[in-house]
C-alpha cells in the first residue's frame, strides 16, 4: 500500500471515531472534546509509525480536521431543509473541535512527541522528508502549459479572499493551500507529489464550494423585505481598512486590515417566513430593552400576519400588551394543571418526565430521584393505573396531593430511621407542589393558542412552582401540537421570558430544545428571552435563526454571547464583539440573522 492510500485509510478511521463520539448525545460536550483530542493525538502518533513519517502523519491529521470543516459546512446547509436535533448536536460538536485553538495545539504537540520518539527511540529518519530530498526536479519536469492555469488559480484565490471577508488565519490557509497544490500540480511523473497534492486540495475545498456566505447571498437584502420593522441599522460588521468606525470613542480601532463596525444606515425588518426557522433568541442584561422588543414583536406579528403568541410571564410584564390586543390573560394562581396526566403517554414515560423536572428544579440527588420514581409509581397504582395495562391509562390520574399521601403513608410504616429520612427528605418539596395549582387541569389550550394570551405568574409562590408550571404547560402544548397535526404555515409563537430558569443547560436536551427542533412542521415559533445566555441549553441557541443581543456586562455571559454572534473565532473579530456588547447603549443590539452574511448593530425602535 502506497503512502497516499495509507493516509486516506487512517483519515477515514479518525473521521469515523470523531463523528461517532460527537454525535453521541449521552456524552457531555466537555467529555466529547477530551475524547476527540485524545483520539487525534494517539492516532497521529500511531500514524507516524505506520507511515514511517511524523511529517506525513501531521499532514494527514490536519487533512482530517479540514474534512471535519467540510462536513460542518454541509451540516450547516442541511439544517435549512432537515432541522433535526441530532444534526444540530453534531454541528455544535464539530464547532467545538474546528474552532478551538486547543485542537491545533494538541496536534502540533503530538507531532513533536512523535518526531522525537521516531528519531530518538527508533533512530529512523522521516521517510517523507527523505523522499522529498531525493526528488530530482528539473526544469524539464515542469509543465509550462499548466503555468498559466496556476497563476490564474492563485489570482482567483487571492481575489476570493479579498472579496469574501475571511479571518486572517482563514485567508492564509486558503491562499497557501491554493498555491501549494498548484505548484505540486506543475510537476509530472512524480507519484509522491500527486499524493501530496490530494492532501493539499483539502485546503481549498471548504472555501470554494461550501462557503456559508454563498448560501446567504441569494436572499434579498434586509431592507427590501416586508416584515416587522425592528429598528434602524447604525452599523455593520465589515472587513478591511477601518474607516467611519461606529462608537469609535469607546471601541478600539484595530490595525488594518481587520474586522470592525462600520457606520451604515438602513431599516432592519423581521420576516419569519424569510428565515431558516421561526425561532428568535433575545439576550441582554436587565433594563437594556429585551422585554420592550419582545412586546413589540408580539404586537406586530399579530397585526401584520395575525400570528398570536402565548407568553409565559414570570413577572406579569406582558399583561398590558395582551390586554391591548384583546387577548386572554390567565392568572396562574387561579388555574389548575395536573403534571401527572398521561396525555396518551404511558405511566412510566410520565413518571420519568415528572421526576426529571422535579430533580432539576429542586436539584435532587440521584438517590432521591430513584425514591421519587418509586413513589410516583405507587401514586398511579393508588388510582388503579398500571404501566403494563393500557386499559387502566384512561382512569382519572393522581395529583401531587395523592403523591403527598403516599409519602406520608411510607413515613408512617417505615421500618428504619434511614428509610424514614429518605421519604421525609422529599416531603417538603411535594407539599409545596400539592396546592390547588397542581390539581385537575382546568385550562383550555385550544383557547389560549387561538389568540394572544399570557400566563401571568407573579402571584405564584416562588420560582420552583413557576418552573414546574412552565414546563408542564410546555408539555401540554407539545401534546396539543402532536394531536393537532402538521401545519402548512406559522400558526403561533410561544414566548418564554427568563428562559434560563426553564431551559437550563445539561447533558440531556431540554424540553424546549426538542420542541424547537420539531415545531416548524407544526407551525410553532419560539421567542426565547434571557439575561443569562450561558445557562441556556446550547441547542436552543444553535436553533434560533434570529439572534439578538443587547448590552451584557457579566464577563462569562458576555464572552459566551460574543463567541456565539461572531460565528467563528479570530482574536480581532471576537474582541470587537466583546467591546460592542459591553459598551452597547440602551435599546441598541447586535443582530445576527440567518439571511445575512454578517451581523449588524441596530437601534431598536419601540
Residue pairs with C-beta under 8 A, 6 or more apart in sequence:
1 9
2 191
2 195
3 51
3 53
3 56
3 127
3 128
3 192
3 195
4 191
4 194
4 195
4 198
4 199
6 50
6 51
7 51
7 56
7 59
7 60
7 63
7 195
7 199
10 43
10 47
10 50
10 51
10 57
10 60
11 60
11 61
11 63
11 64
11 67
13 43
14 39
14 40
14 43
14 61
14 64
15 64
15 67
15 68
15 71
17 39
17 43
18 36
18 39
18 40
18 64
18 68
18 97
19 71
19 90
21 27
21 32
21 35
21 36
21 39
21 93
22 32
22 36
22 89
22 90
22 93
22 94
22 97
23 86
23 89
23 90
23 93
24 32
25 86
25 89
25 507
25 508
25 509
26 507
27 35
27 507
28 507
29 92
29 93
29 96
29 538
32 93
32 96
33 96
33 97
33 100
36 97
36 103
37 102
37 103
37 106
40 61
40 64
40 65
40 103
40 106
40 107
40 110
41 106
41 107
41 109
41 110
42 110
43 61
44 57
44 58
44 61
44 107
44 110
44 111
44 114
45 57
45 110
45 113
45 114
45 117
47 56
47 57
47 60
47 61
48 54
48 56
48 57
48 58
48 111
48 114
48 115
48 117
48 118
49 114
49 118
49 122
51 57
51 60
51 127
51 128
52 118
52 124
52 126
52 127
53 126
53 127
53 128
53 129
54 111
54 114
54 115
54 118
54 126
55 115
55 126
55 128
55 129
56 127
56 128
57 111
57 114
58 107
58 108
58 111
59 196
59 199
60 199
61 107
62 107
63 199
63 202
65 97
65 98
65 103
65 104
65 107
66 202
66 203
66 205
66 206
67 202
68 94
68 97
68 98
69 98
69 206
70 202
70 205
70 206
70 210
71 94
72 91
72 94
72 95
72 98
73 206
73 210
73 211
73 212
74 210
75 87
75 90
75 91
75 94
76 91
76 212
77 210
77 215
78 87
79 87
79 88
79 91
79 276
80 215
80 276
83 276
83 277
83 517
83 520
83 543
84 517
85 509
85 513
85 514
85 517
85 518
85 539
88 517
88 539
88 542
88 543
89 509
89 539
91 542
92 538
92 539
92 542
97 103
99 568
99 569
101 569
115 126
118 124
118 126
119 125
119 126
131 192
132 192
135 190
135 192
135 193
137 187
137 190
141 187
141 188
141 189
141 190
142 186
142 187
143 186
143 187
143 188
146 185
146 186
147 186
149 182
150 182
150 183
150 185
150 186
153 178
153 182
154 175
154 178
154 179
154 182
156 178
157 174
157 175
157 178
157 179
157 204
158 175
160 174
160 207
160 208
161 170
161 171
161 174
161 175
164 207
164 211
164 213
165 238
165 239
165 240
165 259
165 597
165 598
166 174
166 207
166 239
167 259
167 568
167 570
167 572
167 573
168 257
168 570
168 572
169 570
170 207
170 568
170 570
173 203
174 203
174 204
174 207
176 203
177 200
177 201
177 202
177 203
177 204
178 203
178 204
180 200
180 203
181 197
181 200
181 201
181 203
181 204
184 193
184 194
184 196
184 197
184 200
185 197
187 193
212 597
213 597
216 594
216 595
216 596
216 597
217 597
219 274
219 595
219 596
220 274
220 595
222 233
222 266
222 267
222 268
222 269
222 593
222 595
222 596
223 266
223 267
223 268
223 269
225 269
225 271
225 274
225 595
226 269
226 271
227 269
227 270
227 271
227 272
227 274
227 304
228 269
228 270
228 271
228 296
228 297
228 300
228 301
228 304
229 267
229 268
229 269
229 300
229 605
230 268
230 269
230 270
230 293
230 296
230 591
230 602
230 604
230 605
231 267
231 268
231 602
231 603
231 604
231 605
232 265
232 266
232 267
232 268
232 602
232 603
232 605
233 264
233 265
233 266
233 267
233 268
233 600
233 601
233 602
234 246
234 263
234 264
234 265
234 588
234 601
234 602
234 603
235 246
235 247
235 261
235 262
235 263
235 264
235 600
235 601
236 261
236 262
236 264
236 598
236 599
236 600
236 601
237 259
237 260
237 261
237 262
237 576
237 598
237 599
237 600
238 259
238 260
238 262
238 598
239 257
239 258
239 259
239 260
240 256
240 257
240 258
241 256
241 257
242 253
242 254
242 256
242 258
242 260
242 262
243 262
244 262
244 263
245 251
245 253
245 260
245 261
245 262
245 263
246 261
246 262
246 263
246 601
247 261
247 580
247 583
250 579
250 583
251 261
251 576
251 579
251 580
251 583
252 575
252 576
252 579
253 260
254 260
254 572
254 575
254 576
258 572
259 570
259 572
259 573
259 576
260 576
261 576
261 580
261 601
264 600
268 591
268 600
268 602
270 280
270 297
270 546
272 278
272 301
272 305
272 307
272 490
272 525
273 490
274 595
275 545
275 546
275 593
275 594
275 595
276 545
276 594
277 516
277 520
277 525
277 543
277 544
277 545
277 594
278 490
278 493
278 519
278 520
278 524
278 525
278 526
278 545
279 516
279 519
279 525
279 526
279 527
279 528
279 543
279 544
279 545
279 546
280 297
280 525
280 526
280 527
280 528
280 544
280 545
280 546
280 547
280 548
281 528
281 530
281 533
281 540
281 541
281 544
281 546
281 547
281 548
282 290
282 293
282 294
282 527
282 528
282 529
282 530
282 548
282 549
282 550
283 290
283 529
283 530
283 531
283 533
283 547
283 548
283 549
283 550
283 552
283 557
283 561
284 290
284 531
284 549
284 550
284 551
284 552
284 589
285 531
285 550
285 551
285 552
285 553
285 554
286 531
287 586
288 550
288 551
288 584
288 586
288 587
288 589
289 550
289 586
289 587
289 589
289 604
289 606
290 529
290 531
290 550
291 317
291 318
291 497
291 529
292 587
292 604
292 606
293 548
293 589
293 604
293 606
294 318
294 495
294 497
294 527
294 529
295 317
295 318
295 321
296 604
296 606
297 309
297 493
297 527
298 309
298 311
298 318
298 321
298 322
298 325
298 452
298 493
298 495
298 527
299 321
299 324
299 325
301 307
301 309
301 493
302 308
302 309
302 325
302 452
305 490
307 490
307 491
307 492
307 493
307 525
308 327
308 449
308 450
308 451
308 452
308 453
308 492
308 493
309 452
309 453
309 492
309 493
309 494
309 495
309 527
310 448
310 449
310 453
310 454
310 455
310 477
310 492
310 493
310 494
310 495
311 318
311 322
311 453
311 454
311 455
311 495
311 497
312 455
312 457
312 470
312 473
312 474
312 494
312 495
312 496
312 497
312 502
313 319
313 454
313 455
313 456
313 457
313 458
313 497
314 457
314 458
314 463
314 466
314 497
314 498
314 501
315 457
315 458
315 497
315 498
316 456
316 457
316 458
317 497
318 454
318 456
318 495
318 497
319 329
319 454
319 456
322 328
322 329
322 452
322 453
322 454
323 329
325 451
325 452
326 451
326 452
327 451
327 452
327 453
327 454
328 447
328 448
328 451
328 452
328 453
328 454
329 453
329 454
329 456
330 443
330 448
330 453
330 454
330 455
330 456
331 456
331 459
332 437
332 455
332 456
332 457
332 459
332 460
332 466
332 469
333 437
333 457
333 459
333 460
335 437
335 442
335 443
336 436
336 437
336 438
336 439
336 440
336 441
336 442
336 443
337 437
337 438
337 441
337 442
337 443
337 469
337 472
337 473
337 476
338 397
338 399
338 438
338 439
338 440
338 441
339 354
339 357
339 400
339 438
339 468
339 472
339 475
340 350
340 354
340 376
340 379
340 380
340 397
340 398
340 399
340 400
340 402
340 403
341 350
341 397
341 441
342 350
342 385
342 393
342 397
343 350
343 475
343 476
343 479
344 479
344 483
345 353
346 387
346 390
346 393
347 377
347 380
347 385
347 386
347 387
347 393
348 387
351 373
351 376
351 377
351 380
352 373
353 475
354 376
355 369
355 372
355 373
355 376
357 467
357 468
357 471
357 472
358 364
358 372
358 429
358 433
358 468
359 368
359 369
359 372
360 504
360 506
361 464
361 467
361 468
362 429
362 464
364 372
364 426
364 429
367 422
368 422
368 425
368 426
371 422
371 423
371 426
372 426
375 403
375 406
375 407
375 410
375 423
375 426
376 403
377 387
378 406
379 398
379 402
379 403
379 406
380 386
380 387
380 397
380 398
382 398
382 402
382 405
382 406
383 395
383 396
383 397
383 398
383 402
384 392
384 395
385 392
385 393
385 395
385 397
385 398
386 392
399 434
399 438
399 439
399 440
400 430
400 433
400 434
400 438
401 434
401 439
403 430
403 434
404 427
404 430
404 431
404 434
407 423
407 426
407 427
407 430
408 427
410 419
410 423
411 420
411 423
411 424
411 427
414 420
414 423
429 464
432 461
432 462
432 464
432 465
433 465
433 468
435 461
435 465
437 460
437 465
437 469
438 468
438 469
438 472
441 476
445 476
445 477
445 480
446 480
447 453
448 455
449 477
449 480
449 491
449 492
455 469
455 470
455 473
457 466
457 469
457 470
460 466
460 469
463 501
466 501
467 501
467 502
470 496
470 501
470 502
471 502
471 511
474 494
474 502
474 511
474 512
474 515
475 511
477 494
477 515
477 524
478 511
478 515
481 515
481 519
481 522
481 524
482 522
484 522
485 522
486 521
486 522
486 523
487 521
487 522
487 523
488 523
489 523
490 523
490 524
490 525
491 522
491 523
491 524
492 523
492 524
492 525
493 524
493 525
493 526
493 527
494 515
494 524
494 525
494 526
494 527
495 526
495 527
495 529
496 502
496 503
496 512
496 526
496 527
496 528
496 529
497 529
498 529
498 530
498 531
499 512
499 528
499 529
499 530
499 536
499 540
500 530
500 531
500 532
500 533
500 535
500 536
502 510
502 512
503 510
503 511
503 512
503 513
503 528
503 536
503 537
503 540
504 510
504 535
504 536
504 537
505 534
505 535
505 536
505 537
505 538
506 537
509 537
509 539
510 537
510 539
510 540
512 526
512 528
512 537
512 540
513 537
513 539
513 540
513 543
515 524
515 526
516 526
516 539
516 540
516 543
516 544
517 539
517 543
519 525
519 526
526 540
526 544
528 536
528 540
528 544
530 536
531 557
532 554
532 557
533 541
533 549
533 552
533 557
533 560
533 561
533 564
534 556
534 557
534 560
534 561
541 547
541 564
545 593
545 594
546 591
546 592
546 593
546 594
547 564
547 565
547 591
547 592
548 589
548 590
548 591
548 592
549 561
549 565
549 581
549 589
549 590
550 584
550 586
550 587
550 588
550 589
551 581
551 582
551 583
551 584
551 585
551 586
551 588
552 558
552 561
552 581
552 582
553 582
558 578
558 581
558 582
559 578
561 581
562 574
562 577
562 578
562 581
563 569
563 574
563 577
565 577
565 581
565 590
565 592
565 599
566 573
566 574
566 577
567 592
577 590
580 590
580 601
581 590
584 590
584 601
587 603
587 604
587 606
588 601
588 602
588 603
588 604
589 601
589 602
589 604
590 599
590 600
590 601
590 602
591 599
591 600
591 601
591 602
592 599
593 599
593 600
